[in-house]
Amino acid sequence: MNAALIGELKHESVNTRKMLERVPTDKLDWQPHEKSMKLERLATHIAELPVWFERIINDNEFDFATAVLKREPKESSEAIVKLFDERLADAIKALESASDENLNDTWTFRRGEQIMFQLPKKVALRSMGFNHIYHHRGQLSVYLRLLDIAVPGMYGPSADEKLF
């Protein structure tokens, strides 16, 4: 199972990295709406998300009530991409060590006594790892469009990048 997950993560990381490379350093404080994250926060969040692969594979639960989340603002798009590359390498390493038995174990997501969900680790990886990245990557594509920055194609050409 881990080989398929690694394959998808590596394949999709190319698209994620393309998006993060387009983040303009001079617009990191920009946000499209007062309820929206600033561009720096969104891009850094995307870069941090591969950490969920380690959290899910190496532990049987995550408790927001006791977790210490280190959020360090980044001052450039290069620093954001570097963070993504580091987190991605750690995620791949964790997946390489994951056995099918481990991926079938139950993982719990909680806040203290409140259990948000319990899922097999392979399903939690899909939700908290892959889908979480895809969700925020989609948001980032809208931010880029609103800033009039060419949006890279993901699964084919975009309005800014033609196939031929």
N, C-alpha and C positions, 0 to 999 in steps of 0.2 A: 504494500500500500504506500509506503513512504516514497518509493520511486516515482509514482504517479503524482503525488503531492509536490515533490521537489520539481518535477518537470513543469507542472503548472506554475509554481511559484517563480521559477526562473523565466519562463515564457512571459508571464504577466509583469515581472519586474522590469522588463525592457520598456513596456508601455508606461509604467509608473515613473520610471526614471526620466523618460522623455517629457512627461508632464512637469516633474519637479525641476528639470533643467530650464524650463521656460519661465519659471517664477522670477520676476524682475526684482533685484535687490532694492532698487529705489522705490518700490511700491509695497514693501513688506508691512507697512502700517495701514494699508488700504483695506477697507471692508465695504461690501456692497450694501449693507444695511446694518443698523445699530444692533440687531439681534444676531447678526452673522459674526463668525470668527474673523479676525484680521487675517490677511493673506499669510503672514508669517506663521501664525498659530495653526492654520489649516494645513499648510505645506509641511510644517514640522510634525504635526500630528500624523500625517500620512507617512512621513519618514520613520516615525517611531513605531508604527503599527506592526511591523514584523516581529516585534518583541512578544506578541501574543503567541507565536509558535513555540517559543521557549517556555513561556508561562504555562501553556496548556500541556505540552509534552512532559515537562519536568516536574509538574506539581499536579495534585488531584483536585485543587480548588483555587479560586481567587476570591479574596474577601476585600471589597472596597473599604470596609470599615477599618481594616488594619494595614492595608497596603500603603506603601510609601512610593508615590509616583514622582519621579524627578522630571520636571519640565523646565528645560533650559532654553530660553529664547535664542534663536539663531540670528546672526547679523548679516548673512548673505545667502544667496541661493546655493553657492558652492558648499557652504557649511551644511545646508539642508540635504543636499545630494550626498555629501560625505556621510552624514548620519544615516541616511537610507542605506547606503552601501554597507555600512558596518552592521546595522540591524539585520539586513538581508543575509549577510554571511553567517551571522549567529543563528538565524532561523533555519538556514540550509543545514548547518551543522547539527542543530537539534533534530531536524527531520531525518538526517542520515542515521542518527542513533536510535530512532523510534522503531520499535518492533510492531508487528501487527497486533500483538497482545496489548501493548501499551496504547495503541491507537483505538482499541476497542474498549479500554477502561473508561469509567465514568468520570467526567469532570464537572465540578460544581462552581457556579458563578453566584456569589452571594454578597450581601451587605449585612454583616453581622448575622443575626438569626434569620433574616429574610433571604430565602433562596430565590434568586431570579430565575435560574434554570439549571437543570442537570442534563448533560448530553454525553454520548460517547465522544471521546476526545477527537476522533476523526470528523465528527459533525461540528463540534465546537471550533475546530480549526477552520472549517468552511465559514462559519458565522463570524467569529471574532477575528479571524485572520483574513482570509480571502475576501469575503463579502464586505467587510468593514473597509478594507482598502479600496475596493471598487466603488463603494458608496461615496467616500470622500474624494476619490479621484474624479468622479463625475462632478462633484461640487467644484473642484479646482478647475475643471474645463470651463465651467460657467464663469468663474472669476476671470480666467484668462480671456474669454470672449468679451466680457464687459470692459476689460482693460485694453481691448483691441490688440491682443497678442495672438499670434497664429496658434491655433489649437492643433496639436499633432493628431494624425489618424491613429486609431486604436485597433480596429478590426477591419481596416480598409481605409480608403482615403477620407480626409475631412474636407470641409469647405475651403480650408487653407492649403491643404496638401493634396495634390492630384496624384493618382496612381501612375499616369503616363504624362 
